[in-house]
Amino acid sequence: MEYCIVPMTRIHTGQIADIERLCFPDPWSRQLLEELVDHAGAVSLAAVGEDGTVLGYASAQTVLDEGYINNVAVHPACRRQGIASRLLEELRRQGEALELAFLTLEVRASNRAAQALYAKHGYLEAGCRRNYYEHPREDAILMTLEFENGTESDDAGRVGESI
């Protein structure tokens, strides 16, 4: 399957809203997706097939040097073809270019396949949010990818370290 990763635009949001409804019990609306496209602190990507069909997408919001992944979703008919991996690789590349300290996300405790995918891309379990999801009620596992170029690894900024 041939596709490319491109910045998400309003042209993609209708198809992405459809993917949201297929993938999540509490999907984002098209309006929210359009607001995400317009948000200056967001990195939003679409995996688009040769015919213009959106196969998947990923988005993250940045606050200062922190990155928070909102969603990574691939149309059920297009899964297990490397699309989510390519989206995660591009989020990583852009996070590094923005000199973020980290990218972090929440994933359902029962979603072992997604947890394995994130772990494969260097995300480590960083905690748990009890009863984070509502439909059905479930804990979220926090997973974080730290970057070397962010303030988290800057030796000069360590508190309590003698000079």
N, C-alpha and C positions, 0 to 999 in steps of 0.2 A: 504494500500500500504506500503510495507516494503522498507526502504531505509536507507542509512547512510550518514553522512556528513564527507567528507574526504578532505585532502588538494588537490587542483586542480593540475593536472600534464598535461604534453603534450598529454598524452593518451586521456584526456577529451576534448582538445581544439577543435577538429573537431565537436563534438556534441554541444559544447557550442557556437561555431560560428553559427551553425544551429539555436539554440535557440535565439541568438542575431538577426538573420534575421527575425525570427517570431515575436519578441517582440519590436524591435526598428526601427524607420525609418532611422536612421544612425548607423547601426550596426558596432561593432568592428570586424576587420578582424581576421582570424585565426592567422596570424603573430603577430598582436598586443596582442592577448591573450597568445601566446607562450612567448612573451617578458614579459608579466605580471607574468607568472609562474616563469620565471628566475630572476625577479627583487627581490633583497634582501630586500627591504623595503615594500614588498607587502604581504598581507594576502589574499589568494585566496582559496575558498572553492567550492566543488561540492557536490550536493545531488545526490547520485548514487543508483539506484535500484538494486535489487538482481541479475538481469541479466546483470549488467554493464551499463545500459542506464543512461545517465545524465538527471536528471529531472529538475535541476535548478542549479544556481550558484550565488555566491556573491564574490566581491573582494573589497579590500580597500588598499590604499597606506598610508604609515606612513612617516611623516617628523618630526624628533625629537619626541615630545610627542603629536603630532597631527595625527588624523586618518581621511582620506578622502575616503568615499565609492564611488567607481567607478560605479558599477552596482549591482543590485539585480534582477535576472530574473528567472522565472519559466516557463517551457514549457506550452503553453496554455492548453494542455490536462491534465495537472497535477495540475492546480491551485485549490485553496480553499481546500487544504488538509494539510495545516500547514507547507509546505516546506519552504516558504519564512520566516515564523516565526522562524523555526529551524535555518535557515541560519543566520538570524539577531541575534539570541541568541548566536550562536557560534562566530560571529564577536564581539559581546559584551564581551563574555568570553575572547577572545584573546586580545581585546583592554584593558581589565582590567589587564590581565597578563603582557602586555607590558607597563603597567602603563601610558597609554595615558591620556591626559587631556580631550579629547573629540573625538567623531566620528561625522562627518558631511556629508551631502549629498545634492544634488539638486534633486527636483522632479517636474515634470510638474504641473503647476497651475491647470490644468484640471483633473489631476489624483487623484481624491478624495479617491479612494480605497487605493492607495499606501500611501497617506498622513495619512489615518486612521490607516493603518498597522504600520507605523513608530511611530505615536502618541501612539499606544497601547504598543509599546516597549520603550517608554520614550523619544522619540525625540520631541523636541519643535521647533515651527516655530521661526527662527532666522533672517529672512530677505527675500529679493526678488532680483533676478537677472533679470532685464528687458531684454526681447528678447533673452534670453539665448539659447533657442532651435530654430533651423532653419526650420525643416520639420515636422510639420508646425511651423511657427514662434510663439513662446509662451514664457511667463515668466517662470522662475523656482522659486520655493519656497525653501529656505534654511531651513533645519531641522537639529538640533544638539542634540546629547546626551552627556551630560557632566558627567565625572567620578569624584568621590571624591578623587581618588588617584593621579590625575594629578596636574600639577602646577596651574591650574585655581583656585583650592580651597585651595591652600597652603597659610595660613595666613601669614607666614613669608615673602612671596614675594609681599605683597600688597604695592603698591606705595602710598606715602603720609600718611601712618599710623604711628602714633607716637609710640615709644617704651616705 
